[in-house]
Amino acid sequence: MKTVLLIASACLLGLLSTTGASLPYPILPPLFAGGSDNALTNFLGLPPKLLFGIALMINPLGLLIGSAMLGPVSDRFGRRRLLLVTAIGAAIGHGLTAMALVAQSYPLFLLARFVTGLLEGNGAIMRAMLAERLTGGLRNHALSWLNGSFNLGWLVGPLLAGLTVGAGITLPFYIAAGALLLGAGLAALALEREPVGHAQATQAGSWWAVARERHALTLLRHGSLRTLFTVHFAYACGVAAFYEFFPLWLVDVGHYDTRQIAFVNMGMCALMTFAALFAGRASPLEPRRRASGQAALAATAILAVGFGSLWVGLVGIVLFGLPHAYYNATLQGWSADQFAAHGQGAVMGLLSTTFCLANIVMALAGGVLTLVDTRLVLIVGGLLAAWAALALRQWSGRTIGFSVEAK
């Protein structure tokens, strides 16, 4: 029973964390590109689309820092304690976001989204908690279910926004805050208190020193992991360009509102979540070569949006979820097998951090490119994903130096 509660608590908090991260995606495009004239969308007289790009960037910036640092900090201060603190803090962040929208304060909105992203970068804590308390096949299944919960959050967040925003733009954020508080309460009851190991408790230095010295990016000193980072970063930039700007493309090309955007996103995420149930199956094809084909299909879907008409783009948006789910399962599984000597938490943290960094880069670049044409962002993203597919195919012909990597 304790094992069931452990897995259920982690999956619930994983679902709620990505729900909060994805919540603004269908809300912000109509707000910043719909001709609204207020202090929020005209801050310092800057172009609304540029402000939109910055607003998209700030949450992944927090996620980047949180993904890289929260896992190592929890090694010292305890998984349960830090998980509960970050969940409650993220709920407060959603409340501040709602307050910023009411006050039409762009600086407060950015601060709230940054803090929320920082604290919702606690996925590494959830993965580490399952990895160290479970063993064998059950651990693999639990980690897979947790990944499915993260994916499902990308469906629930926009859907929640689309169904509730009609009653007020702040209501989705208040609902997300309340759900996180409820989830934290249930996790507090379900998760056992954990003693902090003596070696960890007596370790010199503050939490900041721990995070600075052991963050996920320290793995980049190993050659094969640098290659993994480079290839996955290119693909993640393509995905980030797609995720962040296809809602704006729907506004520009189809004049979609928040609810319509939410339902398009629901179709994509539903297909992606369904595909994740089967994406982890074994295959005789070399994993990097398999991931190459999956990345190529994802790149094709992104380019279909950038170059296509409204209906071609809608098909590309929905079908994108299929190869992307398989790519994630393939690359994560292969990385876990090949680089286990570095610690599963560190390797998974590197992949998460890479995705967050890509979101930041593409939010900044996309905010500028949309001043020319929103389609340009999607075309650049599709080309980056296509390059990643080619790089993975070339890399699949080379072996990994295990003895060097394990040092």
N, C-alpha and C positions, 0 to 999 in steps of 0.2 A: 504493500500500500504506500509506503514511504517513497518507493521508486516511482510509482505512478504520479504521486503528488509533485515530486521533484521535476519530472519531465513536463507535466502539465503546467506548472508554475513558470518554467523557463519558456515554454512555447507561448503562453499567454502574454508574458512580458515582451517577448520577441515580436509577437503580433502587434501589440499596442505601441511599441517603439517605432516600427516602420509605418504604422497607421498615422502617428503624429508627424513623421517626417514627410509623408506623401500628401497629407491633408491640404496644404495650400496650393498644390499644383493646378487643380481646376479653378481655384478661387482667384489667384493672382492675375492670370492673363486677361480676363475681362475687366479686372479692376484697373490695370495699368495700360491696357491697349483699347479699352472701350470708350475712351473719350471723357473719363471722369476728370473733373477739375477741382482738386482739393489739395490740402497741404501734404497729404501722404504721397500722391502720385505726381506732384510738381515740386518736390523738395529742392530748394536752392535753384529752381528754374531749370533743372536738368531734364533731358528728354525722358519721358515715362518709360520707354523701352530700355533705356540704360539703367534706370532705377530698378526695373524688373529684373534685369540680369544680375545686379548686385544683390537684390533680395533673394534670388535663387542661389547665389554663391554662398551666402553667409551661413546657412544651415549646414551644408556639406563641410564648410570650414570647421565648424564645431564638431561634426561627426569625424572629420579627419583627426583632429587632436584627441578626441575621446577614444576613437578606435585604436590609436597608437599607444595611449597612455593608461587607460583605465584597467586593462588586463594586468599589466605588471604591478600597478598599484594594489589591485585586489590580491595579488600574491602575498603581500605583506599585511594588509589590513583586513582581509577576509572577504570572501565572495558575497555572502549573504548581506553583510552590513553595507558594502558599497553598492550592491544591486538595489537595495531598498532606498538608500540615499539618492541614487541617480534617478530612480523611478519617481520618487516624490518631487525631486527638483525639476524633472521634466514636466510634471503636471503643473507646477508653479509657472514654468516657462510658457506653457500654453495659455494660462490665465493672463500673463503679461502680454502675450501676443494679441489677445482679445482686447485688452485695455489700450494697446497701441492703435488698433484699428478704430476704436471709438474716439480716441483723442486725435486721430489722424497724425500721429507722430512717427515719422519715418525712422529717426534714430532709435526710438524705443522699440519699434518693430524689429530693426536689425539686431539690437541687443537681445531681445527676447528669443528670436530665432537662433542666434548664435549659442546662447546658453542652453536652449532646448536641444540643439544638435550635439553640443558637447556632452550632455548627460545621456542622450539617447545613443551615444557611441558605446553603450555598455554590452553590445553583442558579444565581445570577446570574453566578458565575465560569464555570460550564460554558457558559451561554448566550453570554457575552461571548467565550469562547475559540472557540466555533464560529463566531460572527458575524464575528470579525476574521480568522480563518484560512481561511474558505470564502467563496465568492462565488456569486451567481446562484441558479439553481434548486436547486443542491446545498445551499446554505446553508439555504434554506427547508425542504427535506426533512429536513436534519439537525436543525434546531430542532424540527420536528414529531415526529421520532423521539424526540428528547430528552423532549418533553412526554409522549409515549406511555410512555416509561420511568418518568417520575414517576408517571403514572396507574397503571402496572402495579405499582409499589411498594405502592400502597394495597390491592392484591389479595394480593401476596406476603406482606406483613407479618402481617396477620391470619391468613392461611392457615398460615404458619410457626408462629405462636403456637398455633393450634388443633391442629396435628399433633404438636407437640413438648412442649406444656405438661404433658401427662400424665406425662412422664418427670421433671418438675421445673419449678417456676415460673421458675427462673433459666436453664434451658437455652436458650430462644429468644433471650435477650439475649447469651449466649455465642456462639451461632451467628452472630448479626448482627455481633458484634464481629469474629469470625474472618473473615467474608465481607468486611467493610470493609477489614480489613488486607490480605487477598488482592487486593481490588480496587485498593487504593492501590499495592500492589507491581506489579501489571500496568500501572497507569497510569504509574508511574515509568519502566517500561521502554518504554512506547509513546509517551509524550509527549516531544518534544524540549525540551531546555533552552532557555530564552528569555532573551536579554539584556534587561536593564532599560534602557529608553531614557534617554539622558543628561538630557533635561529632567525626566523623572520621578525619576531617581536624585538629582538635585540640588535637587529641590523642597523648599522649607523646610517644616519641621514634621514631627511624628511621624505614625505611622499613625493615631493617634487624631484628629489635626487633619484629616487627609485624609478620614476617615470622617465627622467632624462637619460638615465644610463641603460635602461632595458627596453626602450620603445621598439616597436616592430621594425622600424627602418634600419636598425643596426644590422639586420640580416643582409643588407645590400653590400656588405663587404665580401660576400661570397659570389663568385662569378656566375654560377648557374642561376642563383636567385636574382641577380641583376638582370639576367636575360628574361627570366620569368616576369620580373617587374616591368621591363620595357615593353614586352609583347602584350601583357595584360593591361598595361596602362594605355596603350594605343587602342585596344579593343574597348576598354572602359570609357575612354574619351568619346568613342563613337556612340556607345550606349547612353552616356550622359547627355550628349547633344540631342539624342532622340528623346530621352525621358523629359528633359527640361524644356524642350522647344517644340515638340509636336503639339502641345496644347495651344501655344501661341500661333502655330501654323493653322490649326483648326479655326482660330479666331480670324486670322487674316484671310484665309482662303474660303472657309465655309461660314464665317460669321457665327460660330457656335457660342453658346452661353455655357455657364458653369455646369449645369445639369447635363447638357449634351456631351461636353468634354468628359465628364465623370463616367458616362455610360460607354463611351468609346474605350476609355481606360479600363473599365470593368471587363469588356470583352477580351482585351489583350491579357490582363492579369489572370482572368479565369482560365484561359488557354495555357498560360505559363504555369499556373499552380497545378493544373491537371497533368501537364507534361512532366512536372517535377516528380510525380508519383512513380514514373517509369524511367526517368532519365538516368538513374544510377545503375541500371542493369549492365552486366558484363558484356564486353565486345572483343572479338579477336583483333580488331584494328588497333594499332598503336595509339594511345590516348591523345598525344599531341597532334597526330595526323587527323584523328577524329574531331578534335576541337577546332582544327583548321577548317574543316568542312562546315562545321556548325557556325563558326565566325563568319564564313563567307555567305551563308544563307542569311544571317542577321544583317550583314552589310547590305545585301541585296534589298532586304525589307526597308532599311533606312533610306537607301537611295531611291526606292520607289516613292517614298513620301516626298523627298526633296525634288525629284524630277516629275512626279506624276500629277494627275488631276486629283480632285477631291476624292472621288471614289477609288481610284487606284491607291491613293495615299491611305484611305481608311482600311483597305485590305492589307496594305503593308504594315500599318500600325498593329492590327489584331494578330497577324501571322508572325510578327516579330517575336512574340512571347514563346513560340515553339522552339526555334533554334537557340534562343538565349537560355532557356531552362536547361537544355541539354549541354550547352557550353559550360554553364556554371557547374553542373554535376561532374562533367568530365574533367575540367581543369582542377576543381577542388579535390576530387578523389585522387587524381594523379599527383598533385602537389603533396597531399597528405602521405602518400606512399613513398614518394621520392625524397622528401625532406624531413622525415619524421625525426631524424637525429637532432634537428634544431628545436624541436618542441612543437606539438600541433597548435598550441595556442599562438605561438609566435608566427608560424607560417600562415594560419588562417587570419591572424591580425594583419599580416602584410598584404594579403589579398583584399581585405576590407579597407585598409588604409589606402591602397592603390585606387580603389573605386572612389573613395571620398576625395582624393586628390584630383582625380579626373573630373569629378563634378565641379570642383572649384575652378579648374582651368577652363572648362567649357562654359561655365556660367559667365566668367569674365570675357572670354573670347566671343561667346555667343551674344552677350549684351552689346558688343561693338558691331558684330556682323549683322545683327538684326536691324541696325540703323540703315543698312544697305538693302537687305532682303532676308526674311526669316528662312527661306529655303536654302540660303547659302550655308547656314549653320548645319542643317541636316545633310547637305552634300559633303561638307568637310568631315562630319562625323562618319558618314558612310564610307568615305575613302580611308579614314583612319582604321575603321574596323576591317576593311578589305586588306590593308597593309598588314594588320595583325594576323589575318588568315594566312597570307603568304609567308610571313615570318615563322609562324607555327609549323607550317609544312616543311620549311627548310630546316628548322630546329629538330624536327622529328627524326631526321637522319643522323643526329649526333647523340652520343651517350652522355650520361651525367657522371662526373668524377666524384664518386661517393667518398673515397678516402680523403680527398681534399675538402669536400663540402662538410664533412662531419667534424672537422677540426675546429 
